[in-house]
Amino acid sequence: MLELRQDLNASDQVRHSIEEVLAVGRTAWQHYLFFRSKVHGVCVALDGDLQSCEADEGLYHEALVHPAMLAHPAPKRVLIMGGGEGATLREVLRHPTVTEVVMVDLDEEFVGLCKRLIPDWAEGAWDDPRLELRHEDIVAYLDHTPGGFDVVVGDLIDASEASSPAAELYGPEFYRKLAAALAPGAVLATQAGPLTPAQVAGHRRVRGALGSVFGRVVSYGMNVPSFYSLWGFVLAGAADLIPGGYAEHRALFELRAHERGLELAHTGPEALAAAFALPARLQALLQGAA
């Protein structure tokens, strides 16, 4: 049987059995593989790394999007960086306050493949009149955008390793440029790689870069079974906008989800709040303690 083999860290590897290859090839920017897994359903891999699987992509995308959207009192203009599968867009558009979404994904061919091969993941979001879809480099886009975004969601490829070609998109210079495109009181969320002791350095790097630009940064994690890891995210914004502990997160998320009629299929306000309650040992590692 065909397999996708992926390194989890310097010593461990996971094998994903492939029941059926749906599409494989290379765009101008990256290698892609769409395949069917007996356990996880339809899956997407880029450059040999698993990106999403049908069975649990909702856990990842709900965790990525909704803490930032719920932290903002009334998000209207939203910027999505990456997100070619359409699932991040789907979750953003669940909020009735949203009037405009600009999604910037460099790889037009990959987005086209997602529209054709996994259209159900977007749940019609590609046709929403609030969407402006742009295929260009995000740095170039930020150079000419008028800005004014209330929420930014970063769903770019993982850059846990400092040598990654995407590493500059997780650095302080990029975040300073991004901050200039934000409206007052804006909130940002980004995926930030696995939250495991063996790989926490990459997450800490992203957190530190955001902390050099934003008043408050908070790490959180969601268990995504197909990733075989607790996956990390960072929420950033002004200090008075980002809640403190679990109780504050839960109260705010429940209130705003109720106000917006937001119902989530995979998580919910309580689970999203619990994502911020990281184990003490992991918190110490994030702070750089031995």
WONORSUL-V679668 format. One record per pair of residues at least 24 apart in sequence whose C-alpha atoms are under 10 Angstrom apart, sorted by the first residue. I is the first residue (numbers start at 1). J is the second residue. D is the distance in Angstrom with one decimal. If there is no record, write none. Layout:
# WONORSUL-V679668
I&J&D + I&J&D
This chain:
# WONORSUL-V679668
3&37&9.8 + 4&33&9.4 + 4&35&9.6 + 4&45&8.8 + 4&48&7.3 + 4&49&8.5 + 4&50&8.5 + 5&48&7.7 + 5&49&8.5 + 5&50&9.4 + 6&48&6.9 + 6&49&6.4 + 6&50&7.8 + 6&227&9.8 + 7&48&9.6 + 7&49&8.6 + 8&49&9.9 + 8&194&9.0 + 8&196&9.9 + 8&198&9.2 + 8&199&8.8 + 8&227&8.8 + 8&228&8.2 + 8&229&8.5 + 9&194&9.9 + 9&196&9.5 + 9&198&6.8 + 9&199&7.0 + 10&198&8.3 + 10&199&9.2 + 11&198&9.7 + 14&226&9.8 + 14&227&9.1 + 14&228&8.1 + 16&40&9.3 + 16&43&9.8 + 16&50&9.1 + 16&226&8.8 + 18&42&9.7 + 18&43&9.4 + 22&117&7.9 + 23&113&8.6 + 23&117&8.4 + 26&109&9.3 + 26&110&9.0 + 27&107&7.5 + 27&108&8.8 + 27&109&6.3 + 27&110&6.9 + 28&106&9.9 + 28&107&7.6 + 28&108&9.3 + 28&109&8.1 + 28&110&9.4 + 29&106&8.3 + 29&107&6.6 + 29&108&9.6 + 29&109&9.1 + 29&110&9.0 + 30&107&8.3 + 30&109&10.0 + 30&110&8.6 + 31&110&9.4 + 32&110&7.8 + 32&113&9.5 + 34&113&9.1 + 34&114&9.1 + 34&117&8.1 + 34&118&9.2 + 39&226&8.9 + 40&225&8.9 + 40&226&6.9 + 42&117&9.3 + 42&118&8.1 + 43&118&9.3 + 43&226&9.4 + 44&85&8.8 + 44&114&9.1 + 44&118&9.4 + 46&110&9.7 + 46&157&8.6 + 47&157&9.9 + 49&157&9.4 + 49&158&9.1 + 49&227&9.8 + 50&226&8.4 + 50&227&7.4 + 51&85&9.4 + 51&157&8.2 + 51&158&9.0 + 51&226&9.4 + 51&227&8.5 + 52&85&8.6 + 52&87&9.7 + 52&224&9.4 + 52&226&7.9 + 52&227&8.4 + 53&224&9.6 + 53&225&9.5 + 53&226&6.9 + 53&227&9.1 + 54&118&9.0 + 54&120&9.8 + 54&121&7.9 + 54&226&9.6 + 55&224&9.7 + 55&225&8.9 + 55&226&8.3 + 56&223&9.6 + 56&224&6.5 + 56&225&7.0 + 56&226&7.1 + 56&227&9.5 + 56&266&8.2 + 57&87&8.0 + 57&88&9.8 + 57&121&8.8 + 57&224&7.8 + 57&225&9.5 + 57&226&8.8 + 57&266&9.2 + 58&87&7.9 + 58&88&9.2 + 58&91&8.9 + 58&121&9.1 + 58&224&9.2 + 58&264&9.0 + 58&265&7.6 + 58&266&5.9 + 58&267&8.2 + 59&222&7.2 + 59&223&7.8 + 59&224&6.4 + 59&225&9.2 + 59&264&9.7 + 59&265&8.8 + 59&266&5.6 + 59&267&6.5 + 59&268&10.0 + 59&272&9.8 + 60&87&9.6 + 60&88&9.2 + 60&191&9.0 + 60&221&9.4 + 60&222&6.9 + 60&223&8.2 + 60&224&6.5 + 60&225&9.9 + 60&227&9.8 + 60&231&8.0 + 60&232&9.6 + 60&233&9.6 + 60&266&9.2 + 60&267&9.5 + 61&86&10.0 + 61&87&6.6 + 61&88&5.7 + 61&89&9.2 + 61&90&9.0 + 61&91&7.1 + 61&92&9.5 + 61&155&9.0 + 61&191&9.6 + 61&222&10.0 + 61&266&9.5 + 61&267&10.0 + 62&87&9.0 + 62&88&7.9 + 62&90&9.6 + 62&91&6.5 + 62&92&9.0 + 62&222&9.6 + 62&264&7.6 + 62&265&8.8 + 62&266&7.3 + 62&267&6.9 + 62&268&8.5 + 62&272&8.4 + 63&88&10.0 + 63&91&9.8 + 63&189&9.6 + 63&190&10.0 + 63&191&9.2 + 63&220&8.9 + 63&221&8.0 + 63&222&6.7 + 63&223&9.8 + 63&231&9.6 + 63&232&9.5 + 63&233&8.1 + 63&266&9.3 + 63&267&7.6 + 63&268&9.3 + 63&271&9.0 + 63&272&6.5 + 63&273&9.8 + 63&275&8.2 + 64&88&7.8 + 64&91&9.2 + 64&92&9.9 + 64&153&7.4 + 64&154&8.3 + 64&155&8.0 + 64&189&6.6 + 64&190&6.7 + 64&191&6.5 + 64&192&9.9 + 64&220&9.7 + 64&221&9.4 + 64&222&9.0 + 64&231&10.0 + 64&232&9.2 + 64&233&6.8 + 64&234&8.7 + 64&235&9.0 + 64&272&9.7 + 65&89&8.9 + 65&90&9.7 + 65&91&6.5 + 65&92&6.5 + 65&151&9.5 + 65&152&9.1 + 65&153&6.5 + 65&154&9.0 + 65&155&9.3 + 65&188&9.4 + 65&189&7.1 + 65&190&8.5 + 65&191&9.6 + 65&233&10.0 + 65&235&9.9 + 66&91&7.5 + 66&92&7.5 + 66&94&9.4 + 66&95&9.0 + 66&153&9.7 + 66&189&9.1 + 66&253&8.7 + 66&257&9.3 + 66&262&9.8 + 66&264&9.4 + 66&267&9.8 + 66&268&9.2 + 66&269&8.8 + 66&272&8.0 + 67&187&9.4 + 67&188&9.4 + 67&189&7.8 + 67&220&9.7 + 67&234&9.8 + 67&235&7.5 + 67&242&9.4 + 67&249&8.6 + 67&252&9.8 + 67&253&7.5 + 67&269&8.7 + 67&272&6.9 + 67&273&8.1 + 67&275&9.7 + 67&276&9.9 + 68&92&9.8 + 68&150&9.7 + 68&151&6.8 + 68&152&8.1 + 68&153&7.9 + 68&186&9.1 + 68&187&5.9 + 68&188&6.2 + 68&189&5.8 + 68&190&9.3 + 68&234&9.5 + 68&235&6.6 + 68&236&8.3 + 68&237&9.1 + 68&241&9.9 + 68&242&8.7 + 68&253&9.9 + 69&94&9.9 + 69&95&7.8 + 69&97&9.7 + 69&98&9.6 + 69&150&8.9 + 69&151&6.8 + 69&152&9.0 + 69&153&9.1 + 69&186&9.9 + 69&187&7.8 + 69&188&8.8 + 69&189&8.9 + 69&253&9.4 + 69&256&9.3 + 69&257&9.7 + 70&95&9.0 + 70&187&9.6 + 70&242&10.0 + 70&249&9.4 + 70&252&7.5 + 70&253&5.8 + 70&254&8.9 + 70&255&9.0 + 70&256&6.1 + 70&257&7.1 + 70&260&9.5 + 70&262&9.9 + 70&269&9.2 + 71&151&9.4 + 71&186&9.4 + 71&187&7.3 + 71&188&9.6 + 71&235&9.3 + 71&236&10.0 + 71&237&9.3 + 71&241&6.6 + 71&242&6.4 + 71&243&7.6 + 71&249&8.4 + 71&252&7.3 + 71&253&7.3 + 71&256&8.4 + 72&150&7.6 + 72&151&7.6 + 72&185&7.8 + 72&186&7.2 + 72&187&6.6 + 72&188&9.7 + 72&237&9.6 + 72&241&7.2 + 72&242&8.7 + 72&252&9.9 + 72&256&9.1 + 73&97&9.3 + 73&150&9.6 + 73&185&9.3 + 73&186&9.8 + 73&241&9.0 + 73&252&9.7 + 73&256&7.7 + 74&98&8.0 + 74&150&8.2 + 74&151&9.7 + 74&256&9.3 + 74&260&9.8 + 75&99&8.5 + 75&100&9.5 + 75&149&8.4 + 75&150&5.4 + 75&151&6.4 + 75&186&8.5 + 75&187&9.1 + 76&100&6.4 + 76&101&8.3 + 76&148&9.8 + 76&149&7.8 + 76&150&6.4 + 76&151&8.1 + 77&101&5.9 + 77&102&7.9 + 77&130&9.5 + 77&147&9.3 + 77&148&7.3 + 77&149&5.0 + 77&150&5.4 + 77&151&6.8 + 77&152&8.8 + 77&182&9.6 + 77&183&9.0 + 77&186&9.9 + 78&102&6.3 + 78&103&8.3 + 78&131&9.7 + 78&147&10.0 + 78&148&9.0 + 78&149&5.5 + 78&150&5.9 + 78&151&4.9 + 78&152&5.7 + 78&153&7.7 + 78&182&9.6 + 78&186&9.7 + 78&187&9.8 + 78&188&9.8 + 79&103&5.9 + 79&104&7.7 + 79&132&9.7 + 79&147&9.2 + 79&148&9.6 + 79&149&6.4 + 79&150&8.2 + 79&151&6.4 + 79&152&4.7 + 79&153&6.3 + 79&154&8.4 + 79&181&9.6 + 79&182&9.4 + 79&188&9.4 + 80&104&6.2 + 80&105&8.3 + 80&133&9.5 + 80&138&9.9 + 80&151&8.6 + 80&152&5.9 + 80&153&4.9 + 80&154&6.1 + 80&155&7.1 + 80&156&9.2 + 80&189&9.9 + 80&190&9.8 + 81&105&6.3 + 81&106&9.2 + 81&137&9.7 + 81&138&7.0 + 81&152&7.6 + 81&153&6.2 + 81&154&4.9 + 81&155&5.7 + 81&156&6.2 + 81&157&9.9 + 81&169&10.0 + 81&190&9.1 + 82&106&7.4 + 82&107&8.8 + 82&111&9.7 + 82&135&9.5 + 82&137&9.9 + 82&138&8.6 + 82&153&8.7 + 82&154&6.8 + 82&155&5.0 + 82&156&4.8 + 82&157&7.8 + 83&111&8.7 + 83&153&8.9 + 83&154&8.0 + 83&155&5.2 + 83&156&6.8 + 83&157&9.0 + 84&108&8.5 + 84&109&9.7 + 84&110&6.9 + 84&111&4.9 + 84&112&8.6 + 84&113&9.2 + 84&114&7.0 + 84&115&8.9 + 84&122&9.9 + 84&155&8.6 + 84&156&9.1 + 85&110&8.4 + 85&111&6.5 + 85&112&9.2 + 85&113&8.7 + 85&114&5.4 + 85&115&7.5 + 85&117&9.7 + 85&118&7.6 + 85&119&8.5 + 85&120&10.0 + 85&121&7.2 + 85&122&7.3 + 86&111&8.0 + 86&114&7.6 + 86&115&7.9 + 86&118&8.9 + 86&119&8.2 + 86&120&9.2 + 86&121&6.6 + 86&122&4.7 + 86&123&8.5 + 86&124&9.1 + 86&125&7.1 + 86&126&7.1 + 87&118&9.9 + 87&119&9.7 + 87&120&9.2 + 87&121&5.7 + 87&122&5.0 + 87&123&8.1 + 87&125&8.3 + 87&126&9.9 + 88&121&9.4 + 88&122&8.1 + 88&125&9.6 + 88&153&8.2 + 88&154&9.4 + 88&155&7.6 + 89&121&9.9 + 89&122&7.2 + 89&123&9.6 + 89&124&9.9 + 89&125&6.5 + 89&126&8.1 + 89&128&9.8 + 89&131&8.6 + 89&153&9.5 + 90&121&7.9 + 90&122&5.3 + 90&123&6.6 + 90&124&7.8 + 90&125&5.4 + 90&126&8.4 + 90&128&9.6 + 91&122&8.7 + 91&123&9.6 + 91&125&9.0 + 91&264&9.0 + 92&125&9.5 + 92&151&9.7 + 92&153&9.0 + 93&125&7.4 + 93&128&8.5 + 93&130&8.5 + 93&131&9.1 + 94&125&9.7 + 94&260&8.8 + 94&261&9.1 + 94&262&6.9 + 94&263&8.6 + 94&264&9.2 + 95&256&10.0 + 95&257&8.8 + 95&260&6.6 + 95&261&8.3 + 95&262&6.9 + 95&263&10.0 + 96&259&9.9 + 96&260&6.5 + 96&261&8.5 + 96&262&8.7 + 97&260&7.9 + 98&130&8.0 + 98&150&9.7 + 99&129&9.2 + 99&130&6.0 + 99&131&8.9 + 100&128&9.8 + 100&129&8.4 + 100&130&4.7 + 100&131&6.1 + 100&132&7.6 + 100&149&9.4 + 101&128&9.6 + 101&129&9.3 + 101&130&5.9 + 101&131&4.9 + 101&132&6.1 + 101&133&8.3 + 101&149&9.1 + 101&151&9.6 + 101&152&9.7 + 102&130&8.4 + 102&131&6.0 + 102&132&4.8 + 102&133&6.0 + 102&134&7.3 + 102&149&9.2 + 102&152&9.6 + 103&131&7.3 + 103&132&6.3 + 103&133&5.0 + 103&134&6.1 + 103&135&8.4 + 103&138&9.6 + 103&152&9.9 + 103&153&9.5 + 104&132&8.5 + 104&133&6.2 + 104&134&4.9 + 104&135&5.8 + 104&136&6.5 + 104&137&7.6 + 104&138&6.3 + 104&141&7.9 + 105&133&7.8 + 105&134&6.4 + 105&135&5.1 + 105&136&6.4 + 105&137&7.4 + 105&138&7.5 + 105&155&9.5 + 105&156&8.6 + 106&134&7.7 + 106&135&4.6 + 106&136&4.6 + 106&137&5.4 + 106&138&7.4 + 107&134&9.6 + 107&135&6.3 + 107&136&7.8 + 107&137&9.0 + 108&133&9.7 + 108&134&8.5 + 108&135&5.8 + 108&136&8.6 + 109&135&9.5 + 111&135&9.2 + 138&169&8.7 + 138&174&9.7 + 138&178&9.5 + 139&168&9.9 + 139&169&8.2 + 139&174&7.5 + 139&177&8.1 + 139&178&8.5 + 142&174&9.5 + 142&177&7.0 + 142&178&6.7 + 142&179&9.8 + 142&180&8.6 + 142&181&6.9 + 143&177&8.1 + 143&178&9.3 + 143&180&9.7 + 143&181&9.1 + 144&181&9.6 + 145&180&9.8 + 145&181&7.2 + 146&180&9.4 + 146&181&6.9 + 146&182&9.3 + 147&178&8.9 + 147&179&9.2 + 147&180&7.3 + 147&181&3.9 + 147&182&5.8 + 147&183&7.2 + 148&179&9.9 + 148&180&8.6 + 148&181&5.7 + 148&182&4.8 + 148&183&4.2 + 148&184&7.9 + 148&186&8.7 + 149&178&9.9 + 149&179&9.5 + 149&180&9.7 + 149&181&6.5 + 149&182&4.7 + 149&183&5.2 + 149&184&8.7 + 149&185&9.6 + 149&186&6.8 + 149&187&8.9 + 149&188&9.7 + 150&181&9.4 + 150&182&6.3 + 150&183&5.5 + 150&184&7.6 + 150&185&7.1 + 150&186&4.5 + 150&187&6.4 + 150&188&8.5 + 151&182&7.7 + 151&183&8.5 + 151&185&9.1 + 151&186&5.5 + 151&187&4.9 + 151&188&5.6 + 151&189&8.0 + 151&237&9.5 + 152&178&8.9 + 152&179&9.7 + 152&181&9.6 + 152&182&8.2 + 152&186&7.9 + 152&187&6.5 + 152&188&4.7 + 152&189&6.4 + 152&190&8.2 + 152&236&9.8 + 153&187&8.8 + 153&188&5.9 + 153&189&5.0 + 153&190&5.7 + 153&191&8.5 + 153&235&9.5 + 154&188&7.7 + 154&189&6.1 + 154&190&4.2 + 154&191&6.3 + 154&192&9.1 + 154&233&9.6 + 154&234&9.7 + 155&189&8.8 + 155&190&6.3 + 155&191&6.1 + 155&192&9.2 + 156&190&8.1 + 156&191&7.6 + 156&192&9.4 + 157&191&8.7 + 157&192&9.4 + 157&193&9.2 + 158&191&7.6 + 158&192&6.9 + 158&193&5.9 + 158&194&9.1 + 158&202&9.4 + 158&203&10.0 + 159&191&9.6 + 159&192&7.6 + 159&193&7.0 + 159&202&7.2 + 159&203&8.9 + 159&205&9.8 + 159&206&8.9 + 160&192&7.3 + 160&193&5.6 + 160&194&7.8 + 160&199&7.5 + 160&200&8.5 + 160&201&7.6 + 160&202&4.2 + 160&203&6.6 + 160&204&9.3 + 160&205&8.4 + 160&206&8.6 + 161&193&9.4 + 161&199&8.9 + 161&201&8.5 + 161&202&6.0 + 161&203&9.5 + 161&205&9.5 + 162&201&9.4 + 162&202&7.2 + 162&205&8.5 + 167&202&9.7 + 167&205&9.8 + 167&206&9.2 + 169&206&9.5 + 170&202&9.9 + 170&203&9.9 + 170&205&8.2 + 170&206&5.7 + 170&207&9.0 + 170&208&9.8 + 170&209&7.1 + 170&210&8.2 + 171&205&8.0 + 171&206&6.8 + 171&207&9.5 + 171&208&8.7 + 171&209&5.4 + 171&210&7.7 + 171&212&9.7 + 172&205&9.7 + 172&206&8.5 + 172&207&9.9 + 172&208&8.2 + 172&209&4.6 + 172&210&6.5 + 172&211&8.6 + 172&212&6.7 + 172&213&7.1 + 173&209&8.4 + 173&210&9.8 + 173&212&9.7 + 173&213&9.1 + 174&209&9.0 + 174&210&9.5 + 174&213&9.9 + 175&206&9.9 + 175&209&7.3 + 175&210&6.5 + 175&211&9.6 + 175&212&8.8 + 175&213&6.8 + 175&214&8.8 + 176&209&9.3 + 176&210&8.7 + 176&212&8.7 + 176&213&6.2 + 176&214&9.0 + 177&213&9.8 + 178&213&9.6 + 179&210&9.9 + 179&213&7.5 + 179&214&8.2 + 179&237&9.6 + 184&237&9.8 + 184&238&9.0 + 185&237&7.2 + 185&238&6.4 + 185&239&9.7 + 185&240&9.0 + 185&241&7.3 + 186&236&8.8 + 186&237&6.3 + 186&238&7.6 + 186&241&8.6 + 187&214&9.4 + 187&235&7.4 + 187&236&5.9 + 187&237&4.7 + 187&238&7.5 + 187&241&7.9 + 187&242&8.2 + 188&214&9.3 + 188&217&9.4 + 188&234&8.1 + 188&235&5.8 + 188&236&5.1 + 188&237&6.2 + 188&238&9.9 + 189&217&9.5 + 189&218&9.6 + 189&219&9.7 + 189&233&7.0 + 189&234&5.6 + 189&235&4.5 + 189&236&6.3 + 189&237&8.9 + 190&219&9.9 + 190&232&8.8 + 190&233&5.6 + 190&234&5.5 + 190&235&6.9 + 190&236&8.7 + 191&219&9.9 + 191&220&9.7 + 191&221&9.4 + 191&231&7.9 + 191&232&6.2 + 191&233&4.4 + 191&234&6.6 + 191&235&9.2 + 192&219&8.8 + 192&220&9.5 + 192&221&9.4 + 192&231&7.7 + 192&232&5.2 + 192&233&4.8 + 192&234&6.5 + 192&235&10.0 + 193&221&9.6 + 193&229&9.5 + 193&230&9.0 + 193&231&6.0 + 193&232&5.3 + 193&233&7.2 + 193&234&9.7 + 194&221&8.4 + 194&222&9.6 + 194&223&9.7 + 194&227&8.7 + 194&228&9.4 + 194&229&6.3 + 194&230&5.9 + 194&231&4.4 + 194&232&5.2 + 194&233&8.6 + 195&219&9.4 + 195&220&8.7 + 195&221&6.9 + 195&222&9.1 + 195&223&9.6 + 195&229&7.2 + 195&230&5.4 + 195&231&5.5 + 195&232&5.1 + 195&233&8.7 + 195&278&9.7 + 195&282&7.9 + 195&285&9.9 + 195&286&9.1 + 196&229&7.2 + 196&230&6.8 + 196&231&8.3 + 196&232&8.8 + 196&282&7.7 + 196&285&9.5 + 197&281&8.9 + 197&282&7.0 + 197&285&7.3 + 197&286&9.3 + 200&232&9.1 + 200&282&8.3 + 200&285&7.1 + 200&286&6.9 + 200&288&9.6 + 201&285&8.4 + 201&286&7.8 + 201&288&8.7 + 202&286&9.9 + 203&231&9.7 + 203&232&7.0 + 203&233&8.1 + 203&234&8.5 + 203&286&7.8 + 204&234&9.8 + 204&285&8.4 + 204&286&5.6 + 204&287&7.7 + 204&288&8.0 + 205&286&9.3 + 206&233&9.4 + 206&234&8.0 + 207&233&9.0 + 207&234&6.6 + 207&235&8.9 + 207&236&8.9 + 207&286&8.5 + 207&287&9.7 + 208&286&9.5 + 208&287&9.5 + 210&234&8.5 + 210&235&9.0 + 210&236&7.0 + 210&237&9.1 + 211&236&7.8 + 211&237&9.3 + 213&237&9.0 + 213&238&9.9 + 214&238&6.3 + 214&239&8.1 + 215&239&5.0 + 215&240&8.6 + 215&241&9.5 + 215&242&9.3 + 216&240&8.3 + 216&241&8.5 + 216&242&6.9 + 216&243&9.5 + 216&244&9.9 + 217&242&7.9 + 218&242&8.0 + 218&243&9.0 + 218&244&8.6 + 218&245&9.9 + 218&276&7.7 + 219&275&8.8 + 219&276&6.6 + 219&277&9.2 + 219&278&8.3 + 219&283&8.7 + 219&286&8.5 + 220&272&8.9 + 220&273&9.0 + 220&274&8.6 + 220&275&5.3 + 220&276&4.4 + 220&277&7.3 + 220&278&6.8 + 220&283&9.9 + 221&272&9.0 + 221&274&8.9 + 221&275&5.2 + 221&276&6.7 + 221&277&8.5 + 221&278&7.4 + 222&267&9.6 + 222&271&9.0 + 222&272&8.3 + 222&274&9.1 + 222&275&5.9 + 222&276&9.0 + 222&278&10.0 + 223&275&8.9 + 230&275&9.9 + 232&275&9.4 + 233&275&9.5 + 233&276&9.6 + 234&276&9.7 + 235&276&9.8 + 243&273&9.8 + 244&276&9.2 + 245&273&8.4 + 245&274&9.2 + 245&276&7.4 + 245&277&7.4 + 246&270&8.9 + 246&272&9.3 + 246&273&5.5 + 246&274&6.1 + 246&275&8.4 + 246&276&6.5 + 246&277&6.2 + 246&278&9.9 + 247&273&7.7 + 247&274&8.9 + 247&277&9.9 + 248&273&8.3 + 249&273&5.1 + 249&274&8.3 + 249&275&9.7 + 249&276&8.2 + 250&274&7.8 + 250&276&9.9
